[in-house]
Amino acid sequence: MSKDIGKRVLETVGKASMPVSVEYIAQRVNVGWGTALRYALELVAAGKINGMKTTKSWVFWIQNSTKEDIE
């Protein structure tokens, strides 16, 4: 995982006040939808964020995130 993109995805999810979509992540990190999904799923697999498949796509969040979780 590219540390830069992965870090930016983690920061984007961590700063959000509610679960975010792949499109939300992609727009803020300035990457394609598929790239945003890939990095978000890698972060889920690493246990850094939570993710859930919905009927439309995926949503991601950090449970009770703190500043230390993002850094």
N, C-alpha and C positions, 0 to 999 in steps of 0.2 A: 504494500500500500504506500503510495506517495505520502510522505509525512505531511507535506504542505496541504494537499487536498483533504486528506483525512482529518487533519487538525481543524481546517476551516469548516468541514462538515460537522465535526464535534462541537465547535463553537456555535455554529448556527443553530443546531438542535438545542444546545444548552441554554442559549439566550432566549429561546422562544418560551412564551408563557403557556402554550398549549401544544398538543401534538402537531407536527408539521408534515406536509406531504413531500413527495419526491420533487415535485415541481417547485415548491417553495425553496427547498434546499438548492436545487439546480440554479435557480435565478440568483440567489444570494451568493453562491460560491462561484458563479459564472462558469459552469460546466454543463454538459449535456445531461439530459434526463437519465440516460443509461449509466453514465459515469456517477451521477449523484446516487442512484440506487445501489450501484456496486459498492461504493465506499460506505454508505449507510448500512448495508447488510454486513459488510466486514466489521463495522463497529458493533453491530448487534452480536455477531459471532464472538467477538472479543469481550463481550459483556460490558461495553462502555456506554451503550444506549439501549433503549427498548424499541422494539418494532412490532407492528401488527399488520397482517394482510387484511385489507378490507375488500368489499365487493368491487371497488373501483381500482385500488392500487395499494400502496403501503403508507403507513403513518409512523413517525418516529418521535420519541421523547426521551427525556432523562427523568427518572423518578427522583423527586426531591433533590434536584440538582443544587449544588453549591458552586461557588467560584472555583474551589479546589478541584471539583470533578472535571471541569472544563480544561484546566491547565495541565 
